[in-house]
Amino acid sequence: MADTRAGAGARRLPTLAVVEDDSAFRDEVLLPVLNQSGFAAVGMARALDLYRAMTLHSYDLVLLDVNLPDEDGFTIASHLRRLSPRVGIVMLTGYASSEDRMRGLHAGADAYLSKPVDMEEVVATLRNLSQWVVNEAEPASPRMKWRLDERGWCILTPRGREVEMSLAERQVMAVLAATPGVPVQRETLINKLVRNAYDFDPHRLEMLVHRLRKKCQHSTEEVLPLRSVRGIGYVLNW
């Protein structure tokens, strides 16, 4: 059989840790589908298994259940986000309420999927996330990076697509884009939106960022590299 890796530009497979304590679902459904879909996926039953594996290997992506025997997935996501701003985290859980979803996103998850879920949705979500998490064999040209247009009114994606922004979104993105890779405090961003920060509900900033990320993903199928930094604010990694 011919080696297809050469035709793919020698790209490596995204490494994926699947943390799920339901062994049948993990070993008979998740791992076979994900490995056949182009991921180097390994299964784990507990948070401890993940932490031990991470001392020996690095993972591009983590598919994470919430209800685990030794630690809940929200805590794990928060811990992973502190360890690595670039790891892609997708939560897959039976906790389907809007409150649980927001809790997962606030903990640092990039996407939150509720069981039961179509495996095509799981694969598509992980593929979209891996586009910017995984380093390509060749560095991207300047035209292949996230950026703002000349006026700062639109976000331009690596595929050349445009995402229009509201005035508030433009104000926030202008501050974040000025110092890419450097976390910006929530207070700094809020002060760009209103004159008196004390009259501003911080949850409005969280919802603004959350909606902007969803807008990019829904309209372009690409994941905006904008992440929350626990206890600080937000960072734009482009």
N, C-alpha and C positions, 0 to 999 in steps of 0.2 A: 504494500500500500504506500502511495506517495506521501511524503511529508508535507502537510498543508501549511506548516508554520512559515515556510519560506515565502509562500504566496501571501501571507498575512502581514508581511513586513516585519517578521521576527518579533511580533508583539507577544508579550507574556500574558498568561491568563490572570485575571484578577483573583487574588487570594481571598477566600471567604470563610469566616468562622460561623457555623450555624449552631446557635446555643438554644437547644430545645430538649426538654426532659421527657417528652413523649417519644419513646424510642421507635415505635412503629411509624409514626408520622415523620420523624426525623430521617430514619434509615431507609424507609420504603417509599417515601414520597419526596421529601425535600432534597435530600442528597442526590438521588438518581437524576431528578429533573434538572437541578442546578449544575451538576457536573456535565450533563449532556448539553446544557445551554451555554457552555463556554466559561464556566467558573472552576477554579481549583478549590472546591468546597470540602471542608472537614466538619464532622459533627461533634458536638460536646453536650453533655447533659446538665452541667452545673456551671455556676460562675467560677468556681475554683478551677475547673478544667480549663476554662478560657484563660484565666490569669496565669496558670502554669504554662500553657502553650505559648502565651505571649512573651515569656522569658526566653523562648527559643526561636520563635518565628514572629514576623510582622504580618498583619492582615490588612488588606485594603478595605475590606467590608466586613461588617458583623450583622448577621440576621439574628434578632434577639427576641426571645419570649419574655413575658413579664413574670408569670407565675412559676418561678424556679425554686427548687428545694432549699437552696442555701442563701440566696440573695435575690431581691426583686429586680426586675429588668430596668426600672426607672433609676435605681441607684447605680446599676452597672453602666447604663448609658451616661450618666453624669460623670462617673469615674473614668470611662473611656474618653470622654470629651476633654477632660483635664489632661489626660495622658497624651492625646494626639488630636490636634485640631483638624487633621486631614482625614482621619479614618471615617469611612462612610457607615452610618448606623441606620438600620431599618428595623423597626419594631413590628413583630408579627404576633398578635395576641388576641385572646378572647375578650379582653377588656375593651369594649366598643363605645363607651360613652364619650361625649365631647370633652368632659372634664379629664378623663384618662388620656384622650388624644392630646390635649393641650399640655398635660403633665409630661407626656413623653417628649413632645417637641421642646418644651422648656428645659427638659433634662439634657437635651443635646441631640435627640434623634433627628435624622434628615427626613425620614418618612415614617408614617404610622399606618400599618395595615391591620385590619380586624379580621379574625377568623369567624366563619369560614371564608376563604379567599381563593380566587381562581389563580392557579399557578402561573398563568400567563402574566397576570398583574404583578406577581412577585418578581418574575424574571425581568419584566420591563422596568420595574422600579430600580432593581439592582443594576441593570445595564445603564440606565440613565445616570445613576449616581456614580458608576465606575468611570464615566467619561472623563471626569476631571480628577477623580481620586487616583487613578492609575497613571503612572508616568509612562509615556510612550518611549519606544526605543530611540526615536529621534526627537529632538526638541522642537516644540511648535514654533512656527514663524509668528511675527507680531500680528499678522492678520488672523491667526487662529486662537487668539486669546479673548477673554471677556474684556469689555471696555465700555466707556461712555462715548456717545457721539460728540462732535465738536462743540455743540451747544449745551451738552449735558442734559438733554431732554429725553434721550432714549438710551437703553442698555443694548449694546451690540453683542451677540453671542458668538462663540467660536465658529458657528456655521454661517455667520453673516446675517442672522435674523435680528429684527428690531423689536424691542419691548418698550412701549410707551409708558411713561411714568407720570403720576400726579405731581402736583407742586410739592407736597410733603415728601413723597418718595424721592424726588430730585434733590431736595435739601439734605435728606439723610445720606443718599448715595454720594453726593458731592463731598461730604465730610469723610466718609469711609474710603472713597477712591483716592483721596489726597494722601492717605497713609496706608497703602495696601500691605496686608500682613501684620499690621500693628493694631491691637485691640483699642477701640474707642469707647470711652465711658458713656453710659446711658445718659448721664447728666449733660454731657457735651452735645449729644444728638438732640436731646429735648430742648436745650437752649437755642438750637437752630430752628425749632418749630414754633416756639412761643416766646413771648417776652418774659413772662413770669413762670418759671418752672414749677413753682409750688401749686399753680392752678392746673397743672397737667397730670392726668392719670398715666402712670408709667405703663399700664397695660395697653394703652393706645399705641405706644411705640412697638411693643411686642406684636400686636396685631398688624401694624403697618409692615413690619419686617416679614411676618408670616405670610401675609397676603401677597407681598411682592415676590417672595420665593415661589409661592403657588402660581402666581401669574406667569412667571418665567417658565415653570415646568409645564403648565397646561398649554401655553401657547407655542412653545418651542420644543418641548420634550427634552429640555436641557436643565441641569440643576445649577442654579446660581450659587457660586461659592461664597455665600454669606452665612456666617455661623455666629451663634451666641457664645460668649465666653462667660462662664459662670462667675458671678460676683463682680464682673467688670462691665461688660456691655456687648459689643459686636465687633467682628473682624471680617474684612473682605480679603479673601485670598486669591488675588489675580495679578 
